[in-house]
Amino acid sequence: MIKILLVDDEPLLLESLEIVLTLKGGFEVCGTAGNGIKALEILKETHADVMLIDLNMPGMGGIELIKKVKELYPEIRMVVLTTFYDEKNISEALSSGASGYLLKDSGKDAIIEAVNQAVKGVGVLDAKVLQKLTGMLSSQALGTDTENKSGTGRIEGAGNTNEINGSDSIETLMEKAGLTDREKEIARLLAEGCTNSQIASVLYISEGTVKNYVSIIYDKFDIRDRAKLVVHLKG
């Protein structure tokens, strides 16, 4: 049974999330809180495996809460669930210790999958968030201003099935090659032109781990050249 603490200042959303998670089975909502202060009080009395945290809350917001929980309860996985996906909030949340970042329009299936993935230690990003990070890194590499990007794409259980490059071809190619969720995540970033270092920064994993995954992707596509792989993925 996965124990979940819900933190949001919208009572109706808390109630809705609690109903969805409880009816799904395998989850126990161990508490609900309207801000970070209340959440910390609850954690003194009960254990949580995962926290779903909004960012903009009175008293103590999500970023400060994430930092405190990371310090006091490092074993707890925290997933941001918010309407905001600007670069500042994304970067601060992930660097402060959030295991993932979802948007409130992700849908119930995406949220459920995100919780399951977080417990396994897998980073979870909504596709719009991934695009924002990818755009930011690409712009930094080119020395240009970051451009806002729209659309969705599935990333490690984020629940979105559309694709980053606006075509179904990359999804079909990855399915045919038998890529795992993590390998698909890496492949999408490769298709966007990200370097291993940039991919590591986006996913908060080591560059060595990225290299290992890239090698596996090469094997599954039977392609040894990075440029050829990118061309193949982008169709």
TORBAVEX-73545 format. One line per 4 residues: number of its first residue (from 1); their letters; for each residue y, x, z of C-alpha. Coordinates in steps of 0.05 Angstrom, whole numbers. Layout:
BEGIN
NUM = a = Y,X,Z | ...;
//
This chain:
BEGIN
1 = miki = 0,0,0 | 66,30,-22 | 122,18,28 | 190,7,-3;
5 = llvd = 259,4,29 | 311,-34,-13 | 384,-14,-6 | 437,-55,-41;
9 = depl = 498,-95,-19 | 479,-155,-62 | 436,-202,-19 | 410,-242,-79;
13 = lles = 386,-179,-113 | 351,-155,-50 | 316,-223,-44 | 296,-222,-117;
17 = leiv = 269,-151,-114 | 230,-167,-50 | 197,-227,-83 | 179,-189,-146;
21 = ltlk = 149,-130,-109 | 111,-173,-59 | 81,-218,-112 | 59,-158,-153;
25 = ggfe = 13,-134,-99 | 3,-63,-74 | 74,-61,-48 | 104,-75,20;
29 = vcgt = 179,-82,28 | 187,-50,97 | 261,-66,101 | 326,-85,65;
33 = agng = 395,-56,78 | 464,-71,53 | 489,1,58 | 468,72,75;
37 = ikal = 483,65,149 | 436,7,157 | 383,42,115 | 383,102,161;
41 = eilk = 376,57,222 | 315,25,191 | 284,93,175 | 287,111,249;
45 = etha = 239,53,263 | 194,50,202 | 164,92,147 | 180,85,73;
49 = dvml = 146,117,13 | 200,98,-37 | 272,75,-32 | 308,36,-86;
53 = idln = 382,53,-76 | 446,25,-106 | 505,72,-110 | 568,32,-97;
57 = mpgm = 562,3,-27 | 610,-5,32 | 606,40,93 | 559,92,63;
61 = ggie = 545,94,-11 | 483,115,-48 | 500,188,-61 | 514,203,12;
65 = likk = 451,165,32 | 408,204,-17 | 434,270,12 | 419,248,84;
69 = vkel = 350,221,69 | 333,285,30 | 352,325,91 | 320,281,144;
73 = ypei = 260,252,107 | 244,299,48 | 177,265,35 | 211,199,15;
77 = rmvv = 220,187,-60 | 287,157,-79 | 302,119,-143 | 373,98,-159;
81 = lttf = 378,26,-183 | 449,13,-205 | 495,-13,-260 | 532,54,-265;
85 = ydek = 508,109,-311 | 568,155,-320 | 555,230,-320 | 585,242,-251;
89 = nise = 541,191,-216 | 478,212,-254 | 488,286,-240 | 506,276,-167;
93 = alss = 448,229,-153 | 395,273,-186 | 422,338,-157 | 426,307,-88;
97 = gasg = 352,290,-88 | 340,225,-125 | 271,222,-158 | 297,178,-214;
101 = yllk = 353,135,-241 | 345,64,-266 | 394,11,-288 | 392,-59,-260;
105 = dsgk = 379,-88,-329 | 315,-47,-336 | 272,-107,-319 | 220,-120,-265;
109 = daii = 163,-85,-301 | 205,-22,-308 | 223,-23,-235 | 150,-32,-214;
113 = eavn = 128,24,-259 | 184,69,-234 | 161,59,-162 | 90,77,-181;
117 = qavk = 112,139,-218 | 158,161,-163 | 101,160,-112 | 63,207,-159;
121 = gvgv = 123,254,-159 | 142,238,-231 | 215,237,-248 | 239,170,-275;
125 = ldak = 300,161,-320 | 325,100,-356 | 332,113,-430 | 408,104,-428;
129 = vlqk = 412,155,-373 | 369,204,-411 | 413,196,-472 | 475,208,-430;
133 = ltgm = 445,273,-402 | 421,295,-470 | 488,282,-501 | 523,320,-446;
137 = lssq = 478,380,-454 | 483,379,-529 | 559,375,-526 | 561,433,-477;
141 = algt = 519,474,-524 | 564,458,-582 | 628,466,-542 | 650,395,-556;
145 = dten = 667,335,-513 | 609,291,-492 | 602,229,-534 | 580,163,-505;
149 = ksgt = 513,140,-532 | 482,71,-533 | 413,43,-542 | 350,51,-502;
153 = grie = 287,92,-501 | 227,94,-456 | 222,153,-409 | 168,162,-356;
157 = gagn = 159,89,-338 | 230,68,-349 | 203,7,-384 | 244,9,-448;
161 = tnei = 205,11,-512 | 260,25,-562 | 272,97,-583 | 326,149,-577;
165 = ngsd = 335,163,-651 | 337,90,-673 | 270,92,-709 | 200,71,-691;
169 = siet = 171,131,-726 | 175,179,-668 | 139,131,-622 | 85,119,-673;
173 = lmek = 76,193,-685 | 71,209,-611 | 20,153,-600 | -23,178,-658;
177 = aglt = -20,249,-630 | -44,224,-563 | 16,249,-523 | 19,232,-449;
181 = drek = 81,200,-419 | 107,268,-396 | 93,300,-464 | 129,242,-499;
185 = eiar = 188,254,-453 | 191,328,-473 | 181,311,-547 | 239,262,-548;
189 = llae = 285,316,-520 | 258,366,-570 | 275,317,-625 | 346,313,-598;
193 = gctn = 352,389,-606 | 349,408,-533 | 329,478,-513 | 275,491,-461;
197 = sqia = 329,507,-411 | 366,442,-425 | 302,401,-419 | 287,434,-353;
201 = svly = 357,416,-328 | 351,343,-350 | 282,332,-320 | 291,377,-259;
205 = iseg = 229,418,-273 | 221,493,-285 | 232,524,-353 | 161,552,-348;
209 = tvkn = 134,482,-340 | 173,460,-402 | 143,517,-442 | 73,497,-422;
213 = yvsi = 86,426,-445 | 116,448,-510 | 54,490,-525 | 10,428,-512;
217 = iydk = 54,387,-559 | 48,440,-613 | -28,437,-606 | -31,361,-610;
221 = fdir = 13,359,-672 | -20,422,-701 | 49,451,-713 | 70,520,-689;
225 = drak = 143,521,-711 | 195,487,-668 | 241,469,-726 | 183,439,-765;
229 = lvvh = 163,398,-704 | 234,371,-696 | 236,351,-770 | 168,319,-763;
233 = lkg = 188,279,-702 | 253,255,-732 | 217,232,-795;
//
